[in-house]
């Protein structure tokens, strides 16, 4: 009997499969058994060639050679992993090999990895497909028992191939065209550019935000309180002027209020759904401070190394019905610390199943992320792995708990012509809230609650009841700008980007796809950081000046989520056999030509910072750029120029250095070229978070509500310091 070569995506996965199949003998880049031989890739071994590998003329970037639209984009072996490719090629083409099994990750990229290897190795052997959602021994055995013909996944491969070639065509043509036009190295892509546009939009909203003062007025009725609201179609508790609040307070002083509405309604708070990758990344960012990339890598380790979680790169939050017995087994095998919660999810030993957890029609390539039916030992996990496993285990338990029942009370009290609202919430049955979302729930950040919402019982009031106004309180505040994006909020915006579109079919599709896929969104964020279009500041993500400029010069078709939505819709249809791949690629070619023409004919006057190659490091650095019309505040002779981290005087003998982040630790903003220019010109700037001013050779930051800045909120350029004291 001939050999069957199993090709896994990673060595660790290959060794797990080999152990289950009884392949114990070590070979050259493989494990050997009978009849199976298990080998592996190291991620991608094969990729599309670069333009200059297609033709020498593409080595020089020029508009004359654009657009680049080859009929066929050949494959090449990635140089760094050429040795492993040679081993895999030898094994799959060996005379004793009768057939192959594709055991790469069960998804679009995993399919592409195997098919590119298969094509580049010029292999003609028949192959089958292993499709599993867990790396436990039992799941691997079941997967081999349910092995499917490779042709069943031809649609998935066509989709992956089109995605790969489309990204190549758009990326290569647009990046070259806009780089040539603006004389700056610009990386452009169909996924990263609309993601950047989300960050740019938020930064503009923050910078253009104008804070407005307002007041809220609370009346004390003795045994309860109420917040004033204007009696409009959309009630508003904000009073624009303090004098208005004071006038109303005077009018109600000592008066009698009458309850005009008192109703209590029993409401239900549904349990949370199981995790898909994006929702897990969002919660891990919000509750643990993990970046999207860190969450994915940690979940992947729990899946591959510890066999403790099911396949993490999923976009489904549901389980198929045949998983119910497996979930029951998983519940029973959870570590001891979780066993006290199991009875609530399995009353009398029977799992509480609803359409929110089990629905075959809403399971895609993989089901939701849950712990595996294997006894896990958290003591063997890293700290990050333990925290993430804890989140997933608790979410699984809570998802099968009953709803939380509570009584919501709403009271309207009328004092003369003025209305006051009081709301209350009393828990009747805690339900799924009996499972805290974290091991130490006390550390979780509590949600803010409006002044008029009270979780303590309100007095038993009825319409017509009266109360005398015992007193009142006025609180002054200002409107807040939108918060900067975090990994959690950016992931949510990427996932739901289609909600801003008018096309209903795109909206439907992008509810599940949006910008990117669950498996790629973390990498997209990291890519934006790597190329300098975005930066992290603590937990927040901000578009850089370079990122802002890029969105200003690219066409709306490229920065809008609509393009990505249409592509994802088409790629899904290709997977399902509903669209012709060639027709899709024709559209991509037209888009690539359009982008080249748009860049060539653009009249935009945007000037990007010039980039130079740092000597000996192989890294790109941005050359210092002068600020127009600005004179050095220290020597009064030179100008001020901007470098990546600071502003410096152009005079060689002047020590003036103003670090961009000198105010950040004190809660102030990072200094941009616009802020620096305005500050040196006007000496004082008022913003949504506070006041920036120059006084006696210092830059000071006063947060809203403060009187005197602390030491770490000051920066000086005095000669004796040679730079900033607030660095």
C-alpha positions, 0 to 999 in steps of 0.5 A: 500500500502506498503512502499518504502524505499529510501536510499541516500548516505548522510544525507543532500541529504536524507533530500533534497529528503525527502522534494521533496517527501513530507516526513515530519515526523522524524523517527529514522535515516529517514524521513517518508512520504506516501508511501516513507521513506527516509534514508541514509548512511554516506558514506560507512557503509560496507567494506571488512574485514581485513586479520586478520578478515579472519583468526587469522594467518594473525595477524602476518605479515609473508611471510609464510602466503603470498599471501593472496588469499581468494575465498571470501572476506566477508563484515563487518559493519564499527564500527564507523557507525554501529548505522546508518547501524542498522537503515537502515537494520531495515528499508529495511527489515521491513515487511511493506517495499515492495521495495527500491530505490537506491539514492546514488551518481550516479557513481561507488562508489555510486553503491558500497555503496548501494549494500554492504549495501543491501548484508550485510543486507541480503535484498531480496527486489526488488529495483530501481535506481535513477540517477540524475545529479543535486540536484535541486527539479526539477531534483529530481522530473524528476529523480523519473519520469524516475526511472530505474530497479536496474538490469540495473546497475548490470554491474556497480556494478560488476565493482565496486565490482571488483575494491574494491576486486582487490585493497584489494588483491594487496594492502594487499599482496604488502604492507605486502610483501614489508614491511616485506622485507624492515623492514619499513611500506610501503603502496602500491596500484595499483593507488597511486604507479604509481601516485608516480612514476610520481612525482619521475620521475620529481624529478629525472629529476630536480636533474639530470638536468645540466643547459646550457647557451645560448644567443638570438640575436635580430636585430632592423630593425627600425619599427620592430624587428626580432630574429635570428634563425638557418636555420635548419629543426627545427629552433632554436633561441638559440646560445650556445656561446656568442661569436657566437652571438657577431660575428653575431651582428658584421656581420649584423651591419649597413647592409641591410636586405631583407624580404624573407617571409611575410605572414598573415594567418587568424586563429581561436581560438576555445572557451574552452570546458565545465568543467569536474572535472579534468579540473576544478581542474586544472584551480582552482589550476592554477588560485585560488591556490586550491588543487585538494581536496579543489576544489572537496569539494567546488564543492560538497558543491555547488552541495549538499548544494546550488544546484548551480552546477550539479554533479561534479564527472564527466569525460565528457565535453559535454552535451546531446541535451535534455539539450539545453532548460535547458541551455537556462533557466540556462543562463537567471537565472544567477546572474545579474553580468553575464547577460551582457555576455548572449547575446554573448552566445545566439544571438537573444535568441538562444543558439549557439550550436556546437559539442564542447559543445553538443554531446550525444556520448561523454556524459558518466554517467554524463554530464559536470559541469554547473550551475543549472537552479536555481537562485543562490545567491552568497552572501550566498556562502563562498568566495571559493564557490563564486570563484569556481561558478564564474569560472564555470559560466564564462566557460559555457558562454564562451563555447557558444561564437563564436571563436576568429579570429586573423591574424597571421603574419610571417616575415623572414628577411635575412641579408647576410647569417643570418635569423631573424624571426618576428611574430605578432598577431592582434585580428580581432574578440575577440569572447569568450575572451569577457568573462574573465575567472575570476571575476578579470582577471587582477590578472590572471597570463599572459602567457609568450610570445617569444621575437619575438611575438608581438600583436601590428600591424606589418608594411605592409611588402612584399617580397623584402622589405628592412630595414637597421639594426639599432642595435642589442641586445644580451640576455644571459640566461640558460636552465631551469629544468622541473618545479616541479609538482603542483596539476594542472600538476599532474592531467594532467599527471594522466589523460594523462598517457597513451600517453606514452604507445605503446598499441593504445587501452590503449592509447584510453582508458586512454585518458578518464581514465588514472591513477585513475578516476576524482572522486578519483584523489584528494584523491590519491594525499592526500594519497601520502602526508599522508603516507609520499611519497610526500610533498607540498612546496608552490604550488608544489608537490615533491616526498620525499626520502621515495617515491623515494626509494619505486619506486626503489624497486617495479617492473615496472608493478606496478609503470607504468601507464600501469597496471592501464590502463589495469585495467581501460579498463577491469573495463569499459568492465565489466560495459558494460558486455564485460568481465567476472568479474571472469576472471578479478579477476583471473588476479588480483590473479596472479598479487598479487602472482607475487608481493609477489614473487618479494618482497621475491626474491628481492636483492635490497640493499635499506634501508628505514628509520626505523619507530617507534610509537610515544608515546601517539599520535598513530602516526608513526615517523621516527627515526633519521638516521646517514649520512655516513662519515659525521662529525659535522661541529660545534664540530668536534666530533660527526656525523650528523643524519637526523630527519624528519625536521632537521639534528642534531649532535649525541653528546648530548652536541652539539647544532648543528641543521640544519633545512631542510627548512632553505633556502626555504624562500629565494628561496633555496632548501630544504636540503636532506640527499644527499645535506647535505652530499655533502655540508659538504664534498665539501663546495660548490655546483652549481645547476640549481637554484643557488649556495650553499656554506659553509663560516665561519660557515654559509650555504649560498644560492646564486640564479642565477644572484645574488651577495650577499645573503640576511639574510633569505638565510643564516643559521648558527650553531654557539654555541650561537644560538643553531641552525639555524638562517634561520629557 
